[in-house]
Amino acid sequence: MESTETDPVRVGIVGLGGIGNHHATRIDGLGHDIVGGVDVSEAAREAFADSYGCETYADAEALYEGDLDAVLVTTPNRYHEQYAVAALEHGHNVLLEKPLAHTVESAEHIAEAAADAEGFCMVGFNNRFSPGVEVLKARQAAGQFGELTHVEANYVRRRGIPSRGTWFTTKAISGGGALIDIGVHAIDLALHLLDFPEIVEVSGETRSAFGGREDYTYLQMWGDDAGPEDFDVEDSATAFVRLAGGKTVSLDVAWAVNRPGNDEFVVTGTEAGATFDRGTGELTIYETARAGADQFADATVETRPTDTHEAEERRFFEAVRSGDPPRRNTPEQALQVQRVIDAIYRSEATGRAVRFD
């Protein structure tokens, strides 16, 4: 793309549901041009056209053939490959919502297409753009933590099944439940903090204890509740991941569980550690010192609140304008996350740990 640093990027969005509109609002606020939208739902297309004054289509080909700089793919997981690969083959830059795909095989196809494409693909792991995570990574790069050895990754909702009866709770479309929906964020953030070492072994268990119940009790739900009839995914998962160099990740993920919610990521290093709360953004650094007397020297880090999706989009559009592909949130990293997810499901199915040789 030949442009100045202030030219608006011409953007098309595929998938005009809740997350598509969430992104569109931020794109509009950043001053870029939404030139088209794609959705199989006529009602979604009409509502989007009314909101953003752009053309909408039932078929992505009509959008991809137009004057376009970038594509956001925000469809249900099963259709990520279809729309992302086609956009990349047309030479467009792609921001693809997490997860990379609904299966590891589909994720591999996307990563292969991105490697061969003229444009680039960035994957929507927005939690990496939290100020607390940015501070953690900067201090890690400065050597403050020594060698990071373990991350305890939690993404637990007491009651938070997105919307029973939608694609979120239908395995053929989503690829899974809580693990692939919110666990994908926890796994990505843990691997990001550890600099994506190679996977050695994964052991996990998934459970479906609440979503299939007629008496599922909740205070709020992301969408309408159509009941348990079509609920065929897990609502919680726990896992342990062994990585190269003796690094490890313990994972606790739930849409629904009888305990308080938990968004904490506990990071252990040889020289210091930290606790980051994904929900509140709070960051605490744990250190020791011997100056004057042996001491625990803990510090709370305060940062300005940030809209992480907007920060993610800023980075994406900067890369589109410059033509320099981002070196973060890459398909290769997202594929490693997908392989951990796939291994957890395989471990649960066999009752054994999955080795990566």
HELIX and SHEET records of a PDB file:
HELIX    1   1 GLY A   18  GLY A   29  1                                  12    
HELIX    2   2 GLU A   42  TYR A   52  1                                  11    
HELIX    3   3 ALA A   60  TYR A   64  1                                   5    
HELIX    4   4 ASN A   77  TYR A   79  5                                   3    
HELIX    5   5 HIS A   80  GLU A   89  1                                  10    
HELIX    6   6 VAL A  104  ASP A  116  1                                  13    
HELIX    7   7 ASN A  126  PHE A  129  5                                   4    
HELIX    8   8 PRO A  131  ALA A  141  1                                  11    
HELIX    9   9 TRP A  167  THR A  169  5                                   3    
HELIX   10  10 LYS A  171  SER A  174  1                                   4    
HELIX   11  11 ALA A  178  ALA A  178  1                                   1    
HELIX   12  12 LEU A  179  GLY A  183  3                                   5    
HELIX   13  13 VAL A  184  LEU A  193  1                                  10    
HELIX   14  14 ALA A  244  GLY A  246  5                                   3    
HELIX   15  15 THR A  308  SER A  322  1                                  15    
HELIX   16  16 PRO A  331  THR A  350  1                                  20    
SHEET    1   A 6 GLU A  55  TYR A  57  0                                        
SHEET    2   A 6 ASP A  33  VAL A  38  1                                        
SHEET    3   A 6 ARG A  10  VAL A  14  1                                        
SHEET    4   A 6 ALA A  70  VAL A  73  1                                        
SHEET    5   A 6 ASN A  93  GLU A  97  1                                        
SHEET    6   A 6 CYS A 121  GLY A 124  1                                        
SHEET    1   B 9 GLN A 295  VAL A 301  0                                        
SHEET    2   B 9 LEU A 283  ALA A 289 -1                                        
SHEET    3   B 9 GLY A 273  ASP A 277 -1                                        
SHEET    4   B 9 GLU A 264  GLY A 269 -1                                        
SHEET    5   B 9 LEU A 148  VAL A 156 -1                                        
SHEET    6   B 9 THR A 248  ALA A 254  1                                        
SHEET    7   B 9 SER A 236  LEU A 243 -1                                        
SHEET    8   B 9 ILE A 199  ARG A 207 -1                                        
SHEET    9   B 9 VAL A 354  ARG A 355 -1                                        
END                                                                             
